[in-house]
Amino acid sequence: MSAAGLPSALLVDDEPLARDELRQLLQAAGGLDIVGECGNAVEAIAFIHRRKPDVVFLDIQMPRISGLEMLAMLDPEAMPQVVFVTAYDAYALQAFEEHACDYLLKPVDPARLTKTLARLRQRAAPPLAAMSALAPLSLIPCQGVNRIVLCRLEEVAYVCSRLSGVYVVDAAGVERFTELTLRTLEERSDLFRCHRQYLVRLSAIREILFGDNGVATIHTLDGHSLPVSRRYLKPLKDALGIAG
C-alpha cells in the first residue's frame, strides 16, 4: 500500500506518450496510487526492488530488455502483480504463461481497464512458487556510463555482493554494477553460490584449495580468488563431482 492507503502502481514503458495516456486513464478510474514511472527495464528493476509496488503496468516491447525478460530478472520476494500493456496481441499467451494478472492492448480501452482493475482487487499477489517457473536468464543487465551493458552468462567469472550493491565480474576482471539480486541470479541462472556474498560460474573454476575448519578458496581460470564458506563447500563439491 502507498502512503495514500491505496495499492501502489508503477508504469513501465519506453514511450512517454504511452505512459501519459495510461496514467490519465488510471487516475480517472481511481483505486490505485501511481508511485512511479520508468522508461526502461533497468530503471524498473531498481524501482521495484527499492519501493516494492503492488502492481506494475509493464510494456512488453522495450529496447534491449523486454518486459518479459525483465520479469524473469526480478527478485521473487519483490514480485508485484503484473499487467502487460502492449500494441501486439501476439504476446498474450506468453504473458499469461509468465503469471501476468492481465493483458491490455494499446490503445487501452477504458472499459477493458475497469475489468483489469476489478481483477487486481480480487487477486492476491502471485505466489513465490509460481514465479520460480520463469525462464532462466541468459543475460545480466549492468549499468555503464550512460549505457546498459548486457553481460552474457558464459562471460561471467563471478558475482559478488558488497555494501554498495551487487557486481558482475567478467573473465578480464572488469566489474559492473547490476540491479539484480544474488538470489535472483542464483535461482535463474547456473551461477553457483560458494559464499553468502559470492556466486561463481562452475566452468570458470581452475582449482579449489581446501583449508582448515571446512573453508576453502576457489581460484578461477583467469586468476580470481573467491572464498568458499563451510556451509556451501559440500554442495559445491557435489556439483563438481568431488567425493568426500
Summary of the structure (lengths in Angstrom):
residues: 244
radius of gyration: 20.4
end to end distance: 50.2
largest distance: 66.8
contacts: 751
relative contact order: 0.10
helix: 36%
strand: 32%
